[in-house]
Each structure stands twice: as C-alpha cells, then as structure tokens.
Amino acid sequence: MAKTKFVSPQQYAANLGQVIQSTEDTGNKVAPYFEKLDDAIQADQVAQMPKAEFQEVSLEFDEAVAVYQDAATKMQNMAVPVRMMGLHKTMEKTFTAYAQATQVMADALDVENQTIDMEAFKQSETDQDALMEKFLVQVRRILTTSM
C-alpha cells in the first residue's frame, strides 16, 4: 500500500481553493455558450443555428468537461489532513458525479445532425444543479472545518 502524504489544513484549503477556482473559471467561460444554446432550445431553433455556432458550443462543452474531469482527478489525488478525510471523500464523490453529469450534457449534443437528445440534456441540467449545490455545501463545510 502506498504511503499517504498528509498536509496542514491551511495547505489543503489552498490546494482545494485552486481546484475550485479553475472549475469556477471554466463555468464562467462556458456559461455564455450554454445560454446561447438554451435560447435556441427555448425558441425551438437548434436546427436553424449556424452550424459553426453549434459546433463551437459543443467544443466549449467538451473543453469544460475535460477541466471538470481533471479537477475530479486532482481531488482524488490531493493530500488531505487526516481529520478531513471523510468530508473530502464525500465531496470528491459529489464532484466526480458532477463531472460525469457534464459529460452527459456534452454527449447529448449531436454535432453531425445538429440535434440534441433533450431527455439526456435536461436530466443532466437537473443533475448538475443538484450536485453543484451539494458540492458547494460540502466545500463550505470543509473550509469551515479547516480554518
């Protein structure tokens, strides 16, 4: 079994903060593309979007998924203070599920046919909202505990 490296609560909070900041930056970057797509969905105009625009939305979604999956991996490999192991594992599982939900949304976009699997898309949107809310509560709890 590999020897586990532990860190101070302050170092852990700083490391976690960096990962969270990268995910927040990504969310802010992809939000306008999501809004553009959502507007087209609400107007029932997805098929009428310029092909390049739909492809750009899909590409941005894929890039966001990659960042979220990387963040999940970083959380899995992060050194954690002993007293926060349980909280961290719970948070890590929630974020991994969030990353998986973003993958479902990205996969719901069919660039070749410029269509969306609306059932998968809407379920992913619901799952992402619930998981992000849960994740943020867990992060606040961890940061409160670590300070």
C-alpha positions in Angstrom: 0.0 0.0 0.0 1.3 3.4 -0.9 2.2 5.7 1.9 -0.3 8.6 2.2 1.1 12.1 2.4 -0.8 14.4 4.7 -0.8 18.2 4.7 -1.8 21.0 7.0 -5.4 22.2 6.9 -4.2 25.5 5.6 -2.3 23.9 2.7 -5.2 21.6 2.0 -7.6 24.6 1.9 -5.2 26.4 -0.5 -4.9 23.4 -2.8 -8.6 22.8 -2.8 -9.2 26.5 -3.5 -7.0 26.4 -6.6 -9.0 23.4 -8.0 -12.3 25.1 -7.2 -11.1 28.4 -8.8 -10.3 26.5 -12.1 -13.7 25.0 -12.2 -15.4 28.3 -11.4 -13.4 30.0 -14.2 -14.5 27.2 -16.6 -18.1 27.6 -15.6 -17.9 31.3 -16.2 -16.3 30.7 -19.6 -18.9 28.1 -20.8 -21.9 29.9 -19.4 -22.5 32.2 -22.5 -22.3 29.2 -24.8 -24.9 27.3 -22.6 -27.1 30.4 -22.6 -26.8 30.7 -26.4 -27.8 27.0 -26.8 -30.6 27.4 -24.2 -32.0 30.4 -26.1 -32.1 28.3 -29.3 -33.7 25.4 -27.4 -36.4 27.7 -25.9 -37.1 29.2 -29.4 -37.1 25.7 -31.0 -34.3 27.0 -33.3 -31.5 24.5 -32.7 -31.6 23.2 -36.2 -31.5 26.8 -37.5 -28.4 27.7 -35.6 -25.4 28.3 -37.8 -23.5 25.0 -38.0 -20.2 26.7 -36.9 -22.0 28.2 -33.8 -23.5 24.8 -32.8 -20.0 23.2 -33.2 -18.4 25.9 -31.1 -20.9 25.3 -28.3 -20.2 21.6 -28.5 -16.4 22.2 -28.4 -16.8 24.6 -25.4 -18.8 21.9 -23.6 -16.2 19.3 -24.3 -13.4 21.6 -23.0 -15.4 22.3 -19.8 -15.9 18.5 -19.3 -12.1 18.0 -19.6 -11.4 20.6 -17.0 -14.0 19.1 -14.6 -12.7 15.6 -15.1 -9.1 16.9 -14.4 -10.4 18.7 -11.3 -12.0 15.4 -10.1 -8.7 13.6 -10.7 -6.8 16.3 -8.7 -9.3 16.0 -5.9 -8.8 12.2 -5.9 -5.0 12.6 -5.7 -5.0 15.5 -3.3 -3.2 15.2 0.1 -5.8 15.6 2.8 -5.4 16.3 6.6 -6.4 13.1 8.5 -9.4 14.7 10.2 -10.9 15.8 6.9 -10.6 12.5 5.0 -14.3 11.6 5.3 -15.5 15.1 4.3 -13.0 15.1 1.5 -14.1 11.7 0.1 -17.8 12.7 0.2 -17.0 16.0 -1.6 -14.8 14.2 -4.1 -17.6 11.7 -4.9 -20.1 14.6 -5.4 -17.7 16.4 -7.8 -16.9 13.3 -9.7 -20.7 12.8 -10.2 -20.9 16.4 -11.3 -18.2 15.9 -13.9 -20.0 12.8 -15.2 -23.2 14.8 -15.5 -21.4 17.5 -17.6 -20.2 14.7 -19.8 -23.8 13.5 -20.3 -24.8 17.0 -21.4 -21.9 17.3 -23.8 -22.7 13.9 -25.2 -26.4 14.9 -25.7 -25.2 17.3 -28.5 -25.1 15.6 -31.9 -22.9 17.9 -34.0 -23.2 16.0 -37.2 -27.0 16.1 -37.2 -27.2 19.4 -35.2 -29.7 17.9 -32.8 -29.9 17.4 -29.0 -31.0 14.4 -27.0 -33.4 16.6 -24.9 -34.1 14.0 -22.3 -30.4 13.4 -21.6 -29.7 17.2 -21.8 -32.5 18.2 -19.4 -31.7 15.4 -16.9 -28.0 16.4 -17.0 -29.0 20.0 -16.3 -31.1 18.9 -13.3 -28.3 16.7 -12.0 -25.7 19.4 -12.4 -27.7 21.9 -10.5 -28.4 19.5 -7.6 -24.8 18.2 -7.5 -23.2 21.7 -7.6 -25.5 22.8 -4.8 -24.5 19.8 -2.7 -20.8 20.3 -3.6 -20.8 23.9 -2.5 -22.3 23.0 0.8 -19.6 20.3 1.3 -16.8 22.8 0.3 -18.1 25.4 2.8 -18.2 22.7 5.5 -14.6 21.6 4.7 -13.3 25.2 4.6 -15.1 25.9 7.9 -13.5 22.8 9.5 -10.0 23.6 8.1 -9.8 27.1 9.5 
